[in-house]
């Protein structure tokens, strides 16, 4: 509540960020300096704070928060201590025979008033063993009267026996001293020791108040005594107080639940919320140690009553706000990395945390300041009853909580961001490997997807430290910690010979403070008895009701046990280092602190194990220098299986879709100067010969072969390498491995192809053609997308839209050479947006593979089909299939028989990958299990793909059962928009669609071709986003339906087999991944695998909807031919045709005809020059 108020004292709902004030400008740098140290060295920060918290815990124990008072811990009964918490009641004629409480002891009493002490002796758990002492144990020299005992509603929680006595007040001290030990009945008094040694003793009922404070404790005893104290508290407390405290604890636990739910919404199910609770616990320990050190009286009862309300009032809003700010800053940093802004800001995880501190740190500290002021005012007030002490403690708690937030919690956030980065990296790499991508290529793509990555750091040229601090400090820190632990153990062994055995931990008692007493609940029956006696005698009575005195059944020698440490031995006790070692060793024996150390060690082992595994996953294989092909490869022509080193390249992460306010405030940023990849990212590429060396004549072949054997091929000139390749010394496919420079390998291969004698009539032009090859990341191509690369083909790329799909606006990337296609799709998107946008539904998700298996007889084939269709066969094949991948999950399996062949159609979800390789691996394993473990060892796998899938072919099974993603997109266009934008009437458009797309396609016997041009949009988006163009055949299956609904046009497209993915294949290439970024679906979905691929399918279906709407409208209005003639006519002259094969081939450059005549053709390093 205080947090809620203080955040709103500054203004009434004004959310606009004003310029920082004087306090903000002066406080924020200090906060940034503290946070920078914490997030630069998070491990050091966490370990240091944990050690200080452990020391504070020892300080709290040394201050005796949980121990008895000194007077009651010396083995004797102190009457004044037992009087603490007692209540004085008076009854008589002056009170109209009503019980009245006396606030002070200096009250004038009548001479005839009796002063009585009412004492209740409690013997825990004595009713079950019948070992409670009898009333005859009362000493004879004391006038004690046995009173009837009182029962409590909480008596079922314990089986105690109580004896209540009425004693003259002046004899109460003697009575309690005599009752310090009570002999137990013979059946309960166990005997230990021997008569011969004089150590024979029996168990007695011992007053717990006389127990020695240094007696042995332990967790079990502490828990037992804490439970007993809690039950006593319930027995003696007022019912209203119990209800209020129960509500307070319930609200506190609801606050904890709210914290976990809030952190879960931010992406952390457990660790961040646990870190917040641990931060608050450390702040409480620090504050408690300081409060006790300053001498402010604090007890356990006060803490148990006040802490729940402090937690509820303050809450955990500030860590949640800081977490949100850190996540927002990390997203902004990713966008900054994508935009490549040259503002010099370091792109690291630490910088994201510091930006968050800069944005919200002052507001958080300001709220802490106001809350501390309120608590300080409460501590300075004159209100009694513990409020001042608790306010004093609460102010210190908030102060340390603010410090922990800026140090401990920021360090935790830094580690959390780093672990999330590692998880994303490993998940993406494994997904690519499951989809069949080479391990090194998958690792490269995963590194490119990281933020921050190597390119961010290199472009900034900064000495930014890693998340765990500088690389040198962490090992030193670990060595110092290990050395410290070894030194402690050595000192422990050395001090044993001097008698400096660590002292026992002080016994922990549950009687940390005196609970409030309700006399009528403690001794209601006894007070009624005294009331009757006083009224009958007509005399006044003053009754002092003491707190119940508890006993325990124990041996006297154990009860009065002294500490084994010799307090008077000061030989080494005065030595400072001895005190330190003794304190450390004493702390290690503490039951709670020992378990805390064990838990910390376990967490350290788990964290180190995870990070080591992450490092192993990330750097799975070391980068090895490239080697030239072996002689066997040169002679046999076998392809090399070794992949080359994969340097890191930059790939932007999916940007956050900006809102209207972001778009209005966003300004165009100047383009950063591009640095060649060879200089920035790949400094270890072998250096080739200089331009002057390139112009030198070729050296002898023997010399060239010798250099090749010595692995010095990169030092040879381009002409020498081409000569070696033409003579078969370097295979064309091995150029990348031999040279280590993939761009140079592409250049050499172009020359090799152009000078190959067998194809000289057609391939001569390639070496100096306009096909570009420079400034391309071939690391993502090699071993993954294409072989024998000679360049890349730039395609015109346009964007259609924006189009509103399921409430989100998108630009549709379309790579095409067909004019009017992008413009037409944009016109359809405009009409759809006017009707409220498109709505999509995913009706199916599952890639298929249909292997063919054969048998020698029809009987065996039939038996196999029946087994495959049975529940046992389905479950067995499903378990085998699912064991091959973390993403592939078999959803259905159907079989068909043709003669002795069986065709099985496996249908499985494959996450965000298109999944052909993933499902093929699962099918192979499932068939192996079927043959080896299910009794079909006579079956033969004819082919893994038996065209029952069906892949890259038109087939009715894909149209009927679907393949990939099944999507239906629908939109309603108002009638006036149809007229104004589409230039036709609704009814005319509906009738034309029936005649063309439905009847016309049926007349042609189409399978899934009940549309105008769905393949146009599908192919364009496929090329732009890195999908498999061959799968346009089945992905373009579409039926377009139009209806006239109340004068408005309802149009829908149903596409049952869109085969797309957002990881693997061509999606790893930088231009294609940039287009996936444009749609916000690049890579694997972080929380729900498959959502990105399904969203891409939705967008494609919406694009097809827009294209269908526009083209059908143009056909209806008769505008199609006019539009094509207007947009496709170009005045730019085209290139002259390639010379006929009969043309003699010479070494001269081939001219081309330009606009003004002949123009020499130059070597192409990029796109066409301007004309």
BELMOTA-V857296 format. One record per residue. N is the residue number from 1. RES is the residue in one letter. PSI is psi in whole degrees, -180 to 180 (* if undefined). Layout:
N;RES;PSI, N;RES;PSI
This chain:
1;X;-44, 2;X;-42, 3;X;-37, 4;X;-41, 5;X;-45, 6;X;-31, 7;X;-12, 8;X;0, 9;X;-22, 10;X;-17, 11;X;167, 12;X;81, 13;X;14, 14;X;109, 15;X;-6, 16;X;139, 17;X;115, 18;X;170, 19;X;144, 20;X;140, 21;X;-173, 22;X;-45, 23;X;-42, 24;X;-44, 25;X;-29, 26;X;-26, 27;X;-38, 28;X;-42, 29;X;-38, 30;X;-43, 31;X;-40, 32;X;-39, 33;X;-41, 34;X;-47, 35;X;-34, 36;X;-42, 37;X;-40, 38;X;-45, 39;X;-13, 40;X;-33, 41;X;70, 42;X;-39, 43;X;-44, 44;X;-43, 45;X;-47, 46;X;-46, 47;X;-43, 48;X;-45, 49;X;-37, 50;X;-40, 51;X;-42, 52;X;-38, 53;X;-39, 54;X;-41, 55;X;-38, 56;X;-38, 57;X;-42, 58;X;-37, 59;X;-38, 60;X;-42, 61;X;-41, 62;X;-31, 63;X;-5, 64;X;32, 65;X;-39, 66;X;5, 67;X;168, 68;X;167, 69;X;155, 70;X;-38, 71;X;-31, 72;X;7, 73;X;17, 74;X;15, 75;X;12, 76;X;164, 77;X;128, 78;X;116, 79;X;-38, 80;X;-34, 81;X;-40, 82;X;-23, 83;X;-15, 84;X;130, 85;X;0, 86;X;163, 87;X;137, 88;X;125, 89;X;146, 90;X;143, 91;X;143, 92;X;-169, 93;X;-36, 94;X;-20, 95;X;14, 96;X;35, 97;X;44, 98;X;141, 99;X;129, 100;X;143, 101;X;140, 102;X;125, 103;X;-33, 104;X;171, 105;X;-13, 106;X;53, 107;X;132, 108;X;122, 109;X;154, 110;X;156, 111;X;-32, 112;X;-2, 113;X;131, 114;X;135, 115;X;116, 116;X;141, 117;X;126, 118;X;112, 119;X;132, 120;X;121, 121;X;128, 122;X;131, 123;X;100, 124;X;142, 125;X;27, 126;X;-19, 127;X;-24, 128;X;-21, 129;X;1, 130;X;42, 131;X;10, 132;X;142, 133;X;156, 134;X;172, 135;X;-15, 136;X;-5, 137;X;-3, 138;X;132, 139;X;149, 140;X;-19, 141;X;8, 142;X;134, 143;X;81, 144;X;135, 145;X;129, 146;X;127, 147;X;159, 148;X;140, 149;X;156, 150;X;144, 151;X;155, 152;X;155, 153;X;-14, 154;X;17, 155;X;-24, 156;X;-17, 157;X;-21, 158;X;157, 159;X;71, 160;X;152, 161;X;133, 162;X;146, 163;X;125, 164;X;133, 165;X;143, 166;X;120, 167;X;141, 168;X;139, 169;X;-34, 170;X;-11, 171;X;2, 172;X;-39, 173;X;-44, 174;X;-37, 175;X;-45, 176;X;-35, 177;X;-42, 178;X;-28, 179;X;14, 180;X;-37, 181;X;135, 182;X;130, 183;X;137, 184;X;159, 185;X;156, 186;X;-33, 187;X;-13, 188;X;-11, 189;X;93, 190;X;147, 191;X;139, 192;X;162, 193;X;-169, 194;X;151, 195;X;-32, 196;X;-40, 197;X;-3, 198;X;23, 199;X;13, 200;X;128, 201;X;158, 202;X;158, 203;X;143, 204;X;161, 205;X;113, 206;X;134, 207;X;124, 208;X;-25, 209;X;-18, 210;X;4, 211;X;140, 212;X;135, 213;X;-20, 214;X;13, 215;X;155, 216;X;140, 217;X;-118, 218;X;161, 219;X;-40, 220;X;-47, 221;X;-39, 222;X;-43, 223;X;-41, 224;X;-44, 225;X;-33, 226;X;-42, 227;X;-41, 228;X;-43, 229;X;-37, 230;X;-42, 231;X;-41, 232;X;-38, 233;X;-43, 234;X;-37, 235;X;-38, 236;X;-15, 237;X;160, 238;X;147, 239;X;-40, 240;X;-39, 241;X;-37, 242;X;-42, 243;X;-44, 244;X;-44, 245;X;-37, 246;X;-42, 247;X;-38, 248;X;-44, 249;X;-36, 250;X;-44, 251;X;-36, 252;X;-45, 253;X;-32, 254;X;-34, 255;X;-40, 256;X;-44, 257;X;-42, 258;X;-38, 259;X;-47, 260;X;-39, 261;X;-41, 262;X;-43, 263;X;-31, 264;X;-38, 265;X;-25, 266;X;1, 267;X;5, 268;X;118, 269;X;-29, 270;X;-49, 271;X;-42, 272;X;-42, 273;X;-40, 274;X;-38, 275;X;-38, 276;X;-45, 277;X;-40, 278;X;-38, 279;X;-45, 280;X;-36, 281;X;-41, 282;X;-43, 283;X;-39, 284;X;-42, 285;X;-45, 286;X;-46, 287;X;-40, 288;X;-41, 289;X;-43, 290;X;-43, 291;X;-45, 292;X;-36, 293;X;-35, 294;X;-2, 295;X;13, 296;X;126, 297;X;119, 298;X;136, 299;X;169, 300;X;-35, 301;X;-42, 302;X;-41, 303;X;-44, 304;X;-27, 305;X;-30, 306;X;-34, 307;X;-42, 308;X;-40, 309;X;-32, 310;X;-41, 311;X;-43, 312;X;-41, 313;X;-46, 314;X;-47, 315;X;-167, 316;X;37, 317;X;-36, 318;X;-46, 319;X;-34, 320;X;-43, 321;X;-43, 322;X;-39, 323;X;-45, 324;X;-42, 325;X;-38, 326;X;-44, 327;X;-40, 328;X;-40, 329;X;-37, 330;X;-38, 331;X;-41, 332;X;-37, 333;X;-35, 334;X;-41, 335;X;-38, 336;X;-38, 337;X;-37, 338;X;-43, 339;X;-14, 340;X;48, 341;X;140, 342;X;45, 343;X;1, 344;X;3, 345;X;130, 346;X;130, 347;X;81, 348;X;169, 349;X;-39, 350;X;-38, 351;X;-34, 352;X;-42, 353;X;-41, 354;X;-35, 355;X;-41, 356;X;-41, 357;X;-39, 358;X;-35, 359;X;-41, 360;X;-7, 361;X;-44, 362;X;-42, 363;X;-40, 364;X;-47, 365;X;-36, 366;X;-43, 367;X;-41, 368;X;-41, 369;X;-47, 370;X;-39, 371;X;-40, 372;X;-38, 373;X;-42, 374;X;-43, 375;X;-35, 376;X;-39, 377;X;-40, 378;X;-36, 379;X;-29, 380;X;-5, 381;X;168, 382;X;16, 383;X;129, 384;X;179, 385;X;14, 386;X;-7, 387;X;-42, 388;X;-44, 389;X;-42, 390;X;-37, 391;X;-38, 392;X;-47, 393;X;-43, 394;X;-38, 395;X;-42, 396;X;-38, 397;X;-46, 398;X;-37, 399;X;-48, 400;X;-31, 401;X;-39, 402;X;-41, 403;X;-41, 404;X;-34, 405;X;-39, 406;X;-14, 407;X;-70, 408;X;-49, 409;X;-35, 410;X;-35, 411;X;-41, 412;X;-42, 413;X;-39, 414;X;-46, 415;X;-38, 416;X;-43, 417;X;-39, 418;X;-41, 419;X;-39, 420;X;-39, 421;X;-42, 422;X;-42, 423;X;-44, 424;X;-42, 425;X;-50, 426;X;-41, 427;X;-42, 428;X;-42, 429;X;-42, 430;X;-37, 431;X;-41, 432;X;-40, 433;X;-38, 434;X;-29, 435;X;4, 436;X;4, 437;X;143, 438;X;145, 439;X;-43, 440;X;-38, 441;X;-41, 442;X;-40, 443;X;-40, 444;X;-45, 445;X;-41, 446;X;-40, 447;X;-37, 448;X;-30, 449;X;-12, 450;X;152, 451;X;128, 452;X;156, 453;X;-179, 454;X;-35, 455;X;-36, 456;X;-45, 457;X;-41, 458;X;-37, 459;X;-30, 460;X;-19, 461;X;43, 462;X;156, 463;X;55, 464;X;136, 465;X;164, 466;X;177, 467;X;-26, 468;X;26, 469;X;-176, 470;X;148, 471;X;-24, 472;X;-30, 473;X;-34, 474;X;-50, 475;X;-41, 476;X;-42, 477;X;-43, 478;X;-41, 479;X;-43, 480;X;-40, 481;X;-47, 482;X;-43, 483;X;-38, 484;X;-44, 485;X;-40, 486;X;-42, 487;X;-40, 488;X;-44, 489;X;-38, 490;X;-45, 491;X;-34, 492;X;-44, 493;X;-40, 494;X;-41, 495;X;-12, 496;X;-37, 497;X;-17, 498;X;5, 499;X;17, 500;X;59, 501;X;133, 502;X;140, 503;X;156, 504;X;151, 505;X;139, 506;X;139, 507;X;134, 508;X;124, 509;X;147, 510;X;-11, 511;X;64, 512;X;-22, 513;X;171, 514;X;117, 515;X;158, 516;X;142, 517;X;132, 518;X;102, 519;X;-30, 520;X;-22, 521;X;-32, 522;X;-45, 523;X;48, 524;X;-43, 525;X;-41, 526;X;-40, 527;X;-36, 528;X;-40, 529;X;-46, 530;X;-39, 531;X;-44, 532;X;-42, 533;X;-44, 534;X;-42, 535;X;-36, 536;X;-42, 537;X;-16, 538;X;25, 539;X;150, 540;X;155, 541;X;138, 542;X;117, 543;X;125, 544;X;110, 545;X;113, 546;X;157, 547;X;145, 548;X;135, 549;X;122, 550;X;148, 551;X;164, 552;X;146, 553;X;111, 554;X;170, 555;X;138, 556;X;-36, 557;X;-34, 558;X;-37, 559;X;-39, 560;X;22, 561;X;137, 562;X;164, 563;X;143, 564;X;-5, 565;X;133, 566;X;106, 567;X;-26, 568;X;-10, 569;X;103, 570;X;19, 571;X;-47, 572;X;-2, 573;X;-28, 574;X;-7, 575;X;131, 576;X;-44, 577;X;-35, 578;X;-41, 579;X;-41, 580;X;-48, 581;X;-42, 582;X;-39, 583;X;-40, 584;X;-46, 585;X;-35, 586;X;-39, 587;X;-35, 588;X;-19, 589;X;-9, 590;X;132, 591;X;-41, 592;X;-46, 593;X;-34, 594;X;-43, 595;X;-34, 596;X;-41, 597;X;-42, 598;X;-44, 599;X;-40, 600;X;-40, 601;X;-40, 602;X;-45, 603;X;-38, 604;X;-42, 605;X;-43, 606;X;-46, 607;X;-44, 608;X;-40, 609;X;-41, 610;X;-43, 611;X;-36, 612;X;-41, 613;X;-40, 614;X;-41, 615;X;-39, 616;X;-39, 617;X;-42, 618;X;-44, 619;X;73, 620;X;-39, 621;X;134, 622;X;151, 623;X;122, 624;X;147, 625;X;145, 626;X;142, 627;X;149, 628;X;162, 629;X;149, 630;X;162, 631;X;-33, 632;X;-36, 633;X;-38, 634;X;-39, 635;X;-45, 636;X;-18, 637;X;21, 638;X;139, 639;X;145, 640;X;134, 641;X;-14, 642;X;132, 643;X;154, 644;X;170, 645;X;142, 646;X;100, 647;X;165, 648;X;140, 649;X;159, 650;X;131, 651;X;123, 652;X;149, 653;X;162, 654;X;123, 655;X;156, 656;X;137, 657;X;117, 658;X;147, 659;X;-179, 660;X;-38, 661;X;-33, 662;X;-39, 663;X;-35, 664;X;-37, 665;X;-14, 666;X;135, 667;X;156, 668;X;133, 669;X;142, 670;X;144, 671;X;133, 672;X;149, 673;X;127, 674;X;134, 675;X;133, 676;X;140, 677;X;-35, 678;X;-26, 679;X;-35, 680;X;-44, 681;X;-21, 682;X;67, 683;X;-16, 684;X;12, 685;X;135, 686;X;135, 687;X;127, 688;X;178, 689;X;156, 690;X;173, 691;X;-37, 692;X;-41, 693;X;-33, 694;X;-27, 695;X;-6, 696;X;151, 697;X;158, 698;X;141, 699;X;169, 700;X;152, 701;X;-37, 702;X;-40, 703;X;-41, 704;X;-41, 705;X;-37, 706;X;-42, 707;X;-35, 708;X;-41, 709;X;-32, 710;X;8, 711;X;37, 712;X;27, 713;X;-36, 714;X;-23, 715;X;-9, 716;X;157, 717;X;167, 718;X;-42, 719;X;-38, 720;X;-38, 721;X;-41, 722;X;-39, 723;X;-43, 724;X;-38, 725;X;-42, 726;X;-30, 727;X;5, 728;X;10, 729;X;-30, 730;X;113, 731;X;148, 732;X;-34, 733;X;-15, 734;X;10, 735;X;-41, 736;X;-44, 737;X;-37, 738;X;-43, 739;X;-29, 740;X;-7, 741;X;106, 742;X;-34, 743;X;-43, 744;X;-35, 745;X;-38, 746;X;-41, 747;X;-44, 748;X;-41, 749;X;-36, 750;X;-43, 751;X;-37, 752;X;-45, 753;X;-42, 754;X;-28, 755;X;7, 756;X;127, 757;X;-37, 758;X;-26, 759;X;22, 760;X;-27, 761;X;-21, 762;X;-26, 763;X;3, 764;X;-32, 765;X;-13, 766;X;-39, 767;X;-36, 768;X;29, 769;X;174, 770;X;7, 771;X;116, 772;X;155, 773;X;-14, 774;X;165, 775;X;48, 776;X;143, 777;X;89, 778;X;-10, 779;X;-33, 780;X;-16, 781;X;-42, 782;X;124, 783;X;5, 784;X;-47, 785;X;-36, 786;X;152, 787;X;164, 788;X;50, 789;X;135, 790;X;9, 791;X;-162, 792;X;153, 793;X;110, 794;X;130, 795;X;142, 796;X;133, 797;X;122, 798;X;169, 799;X;133, 800;X;147, 801;X;-158, 802;X;157, 803;X;138, 804;X;115, 805;X;115, 806;X;40, 807;X;1, 808;X;134, 809;X;140, 810;X;146, 811;X;134, 812;X;114, 813;X;131, 814;X;117, 815;X;114, 816;X;159, 817;X;9, 818;X;117, 819;X;155, 820;X;-15, 821;X;-49, 822;X;-42, 823;X;-41, 824;X;-43, 825;X;-37, 826;X;-38, 827;X;-43, 828;X;-38, 829;X;-37, 830;X;-43, 831;X;-39, 832;X;-41, 833;X;-36, 834;X;-24, 835;X;9, 836;X;4, 837;X;175, 838;X;147, 839;X;133, 840;X;152, 841;X;130, 842;X;117, 843;X;-13, 844;X;153, 845;X;113, 846;X;117, 847;X;151, 848;X;154, 849;X;132, 850;X;86, 851;X;162, 852;X;124, 853;X;144, 854;X;154, 855;X;165, 856;X;-23, 857;X;157, 858;X;-32, 859;X;-46, 860;X;-38, 861;X;-42, 862;X;-41, 863;X;-40, 864;X;-40, 865;X;-44, 866;X;-39, 867;X;-40, 868;X;-34, 869;X;-12, 870;X;165, 871;X;-38, 872;X;-45, 873;X;-41, 874;X;-45, 875;X;-40, 876;X;-47, 877;X;-35, 878;X;-45, 879;X;-42, 880;X;-41, 881;X;-47, 882;X;-19, 883;X;-7, 884;X;-12, 885;X;152, 886;X;-13, 887;X;-38, 888;X;126, 889;X;120, 890;X;125, 891;X;-36, 892;X;163, 893;X;122, 894;X;150, 895;X;153, 896;X;148, 897;X;138, 898;X;101, 899;X;-125, 900;X;9, 901;X;142, 902;X;133, 903;X;121, 904;X;125, 905;X;103, 906;X;134, 907;X;123, 908;X;148, 909;X;145, 910;X;30, 911;X;-138, 912;X;-1, 913;X;152, 914;X;-39, 915;X;9, 916;X;-47, 917;X;-39, 918;X;-45, 919;X;-30, 920;X;-40, 921;X;-41, 922;X;-39, 923;X;-44, 924;X;-45, 925;X;-41, 926;X;-41, 927;X;-34, 928;X;-43, 929;X;-40, 930;X;-40, 931;X;-36, 932;X;-25, 933;X;-9, 934;X;13, 935;X;19, 936;X;49, 937;X;-10, 938;X;2, 939;X;153, 940;X;128, 941;X;105, 942;X;-48, 943;X;145, 944;X;-31, 945;X;106, 946;X;25, 947;X;18, 948;X;9, 949;X;-62, 950;X;139, 951;X;131, 952;X;28, 953;X;148, 954;X;126, 955;X;142, 956;X;-28, 957;X;-34, 958;X;-37, 959;X;-33, 960;X;-52, 961;X;-15, 962;X;159, 963;X;134, 964;X;-131, 965;X;128, 966;X;123, 967;X;140, 968;X;127, 969;X;141, 970;X;148, 971;X;154, 972;X;121, 973;X;124, 974;X;150, 975;X;-38, 976;X;-31, 977;X;-38, 978;X;-40, 979;X;-45, 980;X;-38, 981;X;-46, 982;X;-11, 983;X;39, 984;X;175, 985;X;150, 986;X;-49, 987;X;-40, 988;X;-40, 989;X;-40, 990;X;-46, 991;X;-38, 992;X;-38, 993;X;-39, 994;X;-45, 995;X;-39, 996;X;-62, 997;X;-27, 998;X;-62, 999;X;-45, 1000;X;-44, 1001;X;-36, 1002;X;-39, 1003;X;-32, 1004;X;-3, 1005;X;38, 1006;X;149, 1007;X;103, 1008;X;11, 1009;X;40, 1010;X;59, 1011;X;174, 1012;X;-55, 1013;X;49, 1014;X;-36, 1015;X;-28, 1016;X;-52, 1017;X;-41, 1018;X;-46, 1019;X;-40, 1020;X;-43, 1021;X;-35, 1022;X;-47, 1023;X;-36, 1024;X;-30, 1025;X;9, 1026;X;23, 1027;X;172, 1028;X;112, 1029;X;-28, 1030;X;-23, 1031;X;6, 1032;X;-27, 1033;X;-52, 1034;X;-26, 1035;X;-25, 1036;X;5, 1037;X;122, 1038;X;142, 1039;X;126, 1040;X;126, 1041;X;133, 1042;X;141, 1043;X;150, 1044;X;108, 1045;X;101, 1046;X;40, 1047;X;-2, 1048;X;157, 1049;X;120, 1050;X;119, 1051;X;142, 1052;X;151, 1053;X;134, 1054;X;119, 1055;X;99, 1056;X;-5, 1057;X;60, 1058;X;117, 1059;X;98, 1060;X;163, 1061;X;161, 1062;X;1, 1063;X;153, 1064;X;168, 1065;X;-141, 1066;X;-7, 1067;X;-16, 1068;X;-14, 1069;X;146, 1070;X;-47, 1071;X;-41, 1072;X;-39, 1073;X;-29, 1074;X;-36, 1075;X;-33, 1076;X;-35, 1077;X;-40, 1078;X;-33, 1079;X;-6, 1080;X;27, 1081;X;23, 1082;X;140, 1083;X;-170, 1084;X;145, 1085;X;134, 1086;X;-29, 1087;X;-31, 1088;X;93, 1089;X;132, 1090;X;-17, 1091;X;-37, 1092;X;-44, 1093;X;-40, 1094;X;-37, 1095;X;-38, 1096;X;-41, 1097;X;-38, 1098;X;-44, 1099;X;-41, 1100;X;-43, 1101;X;-39, 1102;X;-38, 1103;X;-41, 1104;X;-39, 1105;X;-44, 1106;X;-42, 1107;X;-40, 1108;X;-42, 1109;X;-44, 1110;X;-47, 1111;X;-44, 1112;X;-36, 1113;X;-42, 1114;X;-41, 1115;X;-40, 1116;X;-38, 1117;X;-7, 1118;X;28, 1119;X;-1, 1120;X;-52, 1121;X;-39, 1122;X;-42, 1123;X;-43, 1124;X;-40, 1125;X;-34, 1126;X;-36, 1127;X;-25, 1128;X;-7, 1129;X;128, 1130;X;140, 1131;X;-5, 1132;X;124, 1133;X;145, 1134;X;168, 1135;X;148, 1136;X;151, 1137;X;155, 1138;X;137, 1139;X;149, 1140;X;158, 1141;X;-25, 1142;X;-13, 1143;X;129, 1144;X;142, 1145;X;124, 1146;X;174, 1147;X;-5, 1148;X;157, 1149;X;141, 1150;X;124, 1151;X;157, 1152;X;157, 1153;X;120, 1154;X;-169, 1155;X;-29, 1156;X;22, 1157;X;-151, 1158;X;140, 1159;X;125, 1160;X;143, 1161;X;125, 1162;X;166, 1163;X;133, 1164;X;125, 1165;X;2, 1166;X;-151, 1167;X;175, 1168;X;140, 1169;X;160, 1170;X;145, 1171;X;*
